[in-house]
Amino acid sequence: MRVVKARSGRDEAGLSEQPLGVLVPFLVGLITTIWFTIGGVRDLRDFFQALRTLKRDASDDGRVRVSGEDQKEAELAKMEGSAFPVIEKPTVVPAKG
């Protein structure tokens, strides 16, 4: 007569043979998640604190100013027909009203 040993679902999945194979990645992931969450909360707090205390410049319109050296290079490239990007002054259109 043959005796068959019953196996639980846990043994079939192989978890009893390699408990560290599941536990170690889970713990590393949990620690990393907690670490990133703490860092993210600190960064957000610092970010909003900086926004509250930031001195704003009303004259800043968002444009990038070109230095004299860059302007000379752009003008030379424009005259020579070079592939150098041409930097032109923006044209201001008066508002209707």
Secondary structure, DSSP 8 states (H G I E B T S, - for coil): --------HHHHHTTTT-HHHHHHHHHHHHHHHHHHHHHHHHHHHHHHHHHHH----TT--S-----HHHHHHHHHHHHHT-SS-------------
